């Protein structure tokens, strides 16, 4: 049997895996897991991933979770361009460095805004506006670090070609305005990178 992906395309990490597989021509069977309906919390899904999270990749009897791990696995298993996950050890280490940083600083920080603006209100919770504003400061700091540490004067985060690192962040920051916060305003390097 071929590759299977368990995804909810409302989830940024799931979209990154989906887009990578589509862009690189990796064939897969899609299993949609609706997070808002709690399908990831069912006993049936816990057989796929006991952590009850998506995305999940199934390759025969091998299951793998976490979007960055899935992207790396697909890059190694399938015939994709070397630019996605270069064979050079130091280039790969830089991608791993970025993916670790991304999880804490982009995904973690921007996820707070998603929680405060969308998910909490759906659950009847109200997040104090000062916490939302404090998070905007964190978002701004993360974007500055993204520019200064990783992007600098390059076309992409790791050089002149797109890698898995770019895919993770571009998918996260694809929308020019995230919950009323224009992440590209006053950031021409980031805007050029997105384009």
C-alpha positions in Angstrom: 0.0 0.0 0.0 1.2 3.5 -0.7 1.6 6.5 1.6 -1.4 7.8 3.6 -1.7 11.2 5.2 -4.1 12.0 8.0 -4.7 15.8 7.8 -7.0 18.6 8.6 -6.3 21.3 6.0 -7.4 24.0 8.4 -4.2 23.2 10.3 -1.0 25.0 9.1 1.3 22.0 9.7 -1.1 19.8 7.8 -1.2 22.2 4.9 2.6 22.3 4.8 2.8 18.5 4.5 -0.1 18.5 1.9 1.4 21.2 -0.2 4.9 19.6 -0.2 3.4 16.2 -1.3 1.4 17.9 -4.0 4.2 20.2 -5.2 6.7 17.3 -5.4 4.3 14.8 -7.0 4.4 12.4 -4.1 1.3 10.1 -4.4 -0.7 9.6 -1.2 -4.1 8.7 0.0 -5.7 11.5 2.0 -7.7 10.8 5.3 -9.4 14.0 6.5 -9.5 14.4 10.2 -11.8 17.2 11.3 -10.3 18.8 14.4 -13.3 21.0 15.2 -15.5 17.9 15.2 -13.0 16.2 17.6 -12.3 13.3 15.2 -8.7 13.3 16.4 -9.9 12.5 19.9 -11.7 9.3 18.9 -10.5 5.8 19.9 -10.2 4.9 16.2 -7.8 7.8 15.6 -5.8 7.1 18.7 -4.8 3.8 16.9 -3.2 6.0 14.2 -1.6 8.5 16.7 -1.8 8.0 20.4 -1.0 11.7 20.8 -4.3 12.4 19.0 -2.7 15.1 16.8 -2.4 15.7 13.1 -0.6 15.5 10.7 0.2 11.8 10.6 1.9 9.8 7.9 1.4 6.1 7.4 3.8 4.2 5.3 2.9 0.5 5.5 3.0 -0.3 9.2 5.2 2.7 10.0 3.4 5.8 11.5 5.0 9.2 11.9 3.7 12.4 13.4 4.9 16.0 13.6 5.0 18.0 10.4 8.8 18.7 10.3 9.6 15.0 10.8 7.1 14.0 8.1 8.6 16.5 5.6 12.1 15.2 6.3 11.0 11.6 5.9 9.2 12.3 2.6 12.3 14.2 1.4 14.5 11.2 2.1 12.1 8.5 1.0 10.8 10.0 -2.2 12.5 11.4 -5.3 12.3 15.2 -4.7 14.7 17.9 -5.6 17.8 18.2 -3.4 17.0 21.8 -2.7 14.2 20.8 -0.4 16.5 18.9 2.0 20.1 19.2 0.8 22.4 16.2 1.2 25.1 18.3 2.8 25.1 17.6 6.6 25.6 21.3 7.6 22.8 22.4 5.3 20.5 19.9 6.9 21.6 21.0 10.3 20.6 24.6 9.5 17.2 23.4 8.4 16.8 21.4 11.6 18.0 24.5 13.5 15.3 26.6 11.8 12.5 24.1 12.2 13.2 23.9 16.0 13.3 27.7 16.2 10.1 27.9 14.1 8.2 25.6 16.4 8.9 27.8 19.4 9.0 31.3 17.9 6.7 31.4 14.9 4.2 28.5 15.5 4.1 29.1 19.2 3.8 32.8 19.1 1.3 33.0 16.1 -0.7 30.1 17.6 -1.5 32.3 20.6 -3.2 34.8 18.3 -5.2 32.0 16.6 -6.2 30.8 20.1 -7.2 34.3 21.3 -9.0 35.5 18.2 -10.7 32.3 17.0 -10.7 29.2 19.2 -11.2 30.8 22.6 -14.3 32.8 21.5 -15.8 29.6 19.9 -15.4 28.0 23.3 -17.0 31.0 25.0 -13.7 32.2 26.5 -12.5 35.8 26.5 -8.8 36.5 26.3 -7.8 39.9 27.9 -6.8 42.5 25.2 -3.5 43.2 27.0 -2.5 39.6 26.5 -3.3 39.9 22.8 -1.2 43.1 22.6 1.7 41.5 24.5 1.5 38.6 22.0 1.7 41.1 19.1 5.0 42.3 20.6 6.2 38.7 20.6 5.1 38.3 17.0 7.1 41.4 16.0 10.2 40.1 17.8 9.9 36.7 16.1 9.6 38.3 12.7 12.6 40.5 13.4 14.6 37.4 14.4 13.4 35.6 11.3 14.8 38.4 9.1 18.0 39.0 11.0 19.1 35.4 11.8 17.7 33.3 9.0 16.7 35.4 6.0 19.3 38.2 6.1 20.0 39.1 2.4 19.2 35.8 0.9 16.2 35.0 -1.4 15.2 32.1 0.9 16.0 31.1 4.5 18.8 28.8 3.6 20.1 30.4 0.4 18.9 30.9 -3.1 16.5 28.0 -3.3 13.4 27.0 -1.3 13.8 24.4 1.4 11.6 22.7 3.9 12.3 25.6 6.3 10.7 28.1 3.9 7.7 25.9 3.3 7.0 25.7 7.0 7.1 29.5 7.5 5.6 30.6 4.2 2.6 28.5 4.8 2.3 29.9 8.3 2.8 33.5 7.2 1.1 33.3 3.8 -1.8 35.6 4.7 -0.6 39.2 4.6 -2.8 40.1 7.5 -3.1 37.7 10.4 -6.0 38.5 12.8 -5.6 42.3 12.2 -1.8 42.2 12.3 0.0 42.9 9.0 3.2 40.8 9.3 4.8 42.3 6.2 4.2 45.9 6.9 7.5 47.7 7.2 9.3 44.4 6.4 10.4 44.6 2.7 12.8 41.6 3.1 9.9 39.4 4.4 7.6 40.7 1.7 10.1 39.9 -1.1 10.7 36.4 0.5 6.9 35.8 0.4 6.7 36.8 -3.2 
